[in-house]
């Protein structure tokens, strides 16, 4: 894979991994329920949708897939591993009903603020 193609692929992988989308939630959920090992493999599978747009059909097959695999492996181990480790660590701190109630109230307040912001937001109409 040529460097001008690899650099956007690397940054796309990092951006997708860092964004709080389905991959992050799946990794955290698997980390909470099954531990670190399963969480990282589930999150790696979710990022394969990005792969086809960076494949160079004219290049040799083996080096191309080794480069893509190494890039995904590096990004996944660092970013998603951090998500899984954070989720499994937070699980230890959320054992008492008092802690869970505090967490529910905090996130509930954030959702109320987001709803109020959306309700008060004025969008300019085209035309």
ABEGO torsion letter per residue (X at the ends): XBAAAAAAAAAAAAAAAABBBAAAAAAAAAAAAAEAAAAAAAAAAAAAAAAAAABBAABBAAAAAAAAAAAAAAAAAAAAAAAAAAAAAAAAABABAAAAAAAAAAAAAAAAAAAAAAAABBBBBBX
